[in-house]
Amino acid sequence: MKPSIAMLLFSVLLSAQAVKKEEEKLAPYFPTPPSVVLRMLQLTALKKGEKMFDLGSGDGRIVIMAAKRFGADSTGVEIDAALCRQSTAEIKRQGLDATARVLCGDALQQDYSSANVVTVYLLPEFNAKLRPLLEKQLKKGTRVVAHDFEFSGWKPETVEHIEDDGEGRSHSIFVYRR
């Protein structure tokens, strides 16, 4: 095979893998502003020692705030390896290793049965994929908080709208109880 044809095939293969990897993500990375993170956790009435999972945890800001400010046992789930490394490094830098961690993997392949609180900032189509898993695994009383995108078919216990997050954007927070 000629080198140029081999390079073309290699490029096509890499592009296909990149598209597949992007499709595996449950949402593009778009961080939740700190003021919204705080309000999400306040609305769940997160308590010290409770187990909190953040699905699609990005840079780990929700995991870190839950551990640092609320004393929760916090776990993030993130599929992007670079974001996993970044958030794990920040958790270590802040000395939160004992109460915060990030699992690098697919949020649809994890066990959430120990959760007291689950947070998500995912697109509606991915909330729909996640819903049956959460319905199967979450124990009665577990709180689920969704940022901006509701879980279709679930009735929120609380809905709060934030008109300005300090950066000129509005947000909605939906809190559910299983």
N, C-alpha and C positions, 0 to 999 in steps of 0.2 A: 504494500500500500504506500502511495506517495505521502511524503511528510505533510503536504498541504491538506490532503484529504483526511489524514489522521488528526491533524489539528482541528479541522472543521468538525469532525465527529466528536472529538473531545469537548469542544466548545458547546456543541448541541447537548451533550450529556450533562455538562456542568449547568447549563441553563435549565434543563429539565429538572435537575436536582434542586436548584434554587427555587423554582416554581413550586415543586412539591413541598419543600421546607416552608415556604410562605403560606401554602394552603394548610399546613399542620397547625399554624398559629391560630389562636382563637380570636385574636384582634390585633390590629397594628399597635405598636407601642406608643401610647399617648399618656403621659403621667398625670395622675390626679393631683390637683393643687393641694398643698398642705392644709389649707382651711377646710377643704372638702373632706380630706382624709380624717381630720379631727372630728368633724361633724358626723361622718359615717360611723366612726367608732363610738361616739357619744350616743348616737341613736340606737345602737345595739345594746347599750348598757353593759359593755364589756367589763369584766371584773378580773382582778388579779388571779392568776393561776388558770384561767379558762383557756381552752385550746381554740386558737383562731387560725383559719386558713385563708390566704389571699390567692385567688386563682388568676394567673396571668400577672404575677407580682412585679414585673418590670424591674425597676431599680431598687425595689425593696422598701420603699417609703412607708407603705401601710404596715408591713411586717415590723419594721423598726419602731414606728410610733406605737403600735399595739404593745410591743414588749417594753419599750422605754417609759412611756407615759401611763400605760394602763396595767403593766405587770403581767400581761398575758403570755402564754406559751405560744409563740407565733411561728407559723410555717408558711412560706411562700412557695408557689408552684409556678415555674417559668420554663418555657421551652427553648428560649433563646440563650445559648451557652454564654455569650458575651454579657448579657444582662445578669445571668446567674453568677458569673465571676465578679461582676461589679457589685452586686448586692451583697454577696458573701463577704467580699473585702470590706464593705462599709459596716456590716454587722460586726466583724472582727475589730475594725478600727474603733467602733463605739463600745467594745467590750460586752456585747450582748450575746455572745456565743452560747451561753447556757439557756437562754430563753427565746432565741430567734435563729431561724435557719431557712435556707432556700433549697427546695428539691428541683433539680434540673430535669424536667420531663414533661410529658403530656398531661394536662389537667384532667383529661377524660380517662386516664388510666391510674388514678390514685384512689386511696381509701380515705374517706372523710368521716367515717363512722364515729370517730372520737371528737369531732368538732362541736364546739358550743356556738361558734360564730364563723360564718363564711362570707368573705367579701369578693365581689366581682365587678370588673369594669370591662365587660365584653359586649360584642355586638349581638343584636337580637337572635340572629341565626345560630350563634354559638351558645347563647343562653338556652335556646331550644334543645340543643344537643346535650347540654349539661343537666338540664332539668330531670330527665328520668334517672340519671345516676344519683343526683342529690335526693330525689324522692325515695330511692331504694336504700341509700346509705344513712341519711341523717336521722338521728333520734328525735323523738318528740321534744319540742321546746327549743331546738337549734334555731338561731337567728341567721337569716341570710340577708345581706344588704347588697343591693345592686345600684351602681352609679350610672345614671343617665338612661339605661335601657332596662325595661321591666322584664320579668319572667312571664311570658304569656300563659294564661290559665291559672296563675297564682294571684290571690288577693292580698295586696300589701296591707300590713298592719298600720304602717306609717308611711306617708309620702311627704317629703319636704323639698321645697324649691328654693334654691339659692340664686338670687337675681344677679349678684356680682361677686365673683370669687376673689376680687382684688386685682384680677388681671383682665377684667371686662367681660368675662364669660359667665353664662348662667348654667346651672346644673340642677339635676333632679336626683333625689336619693329615695330608694324604695326599700323598706324594711319588711321582711316576711318572717313568720314564725312557723316552723314545721309542726 
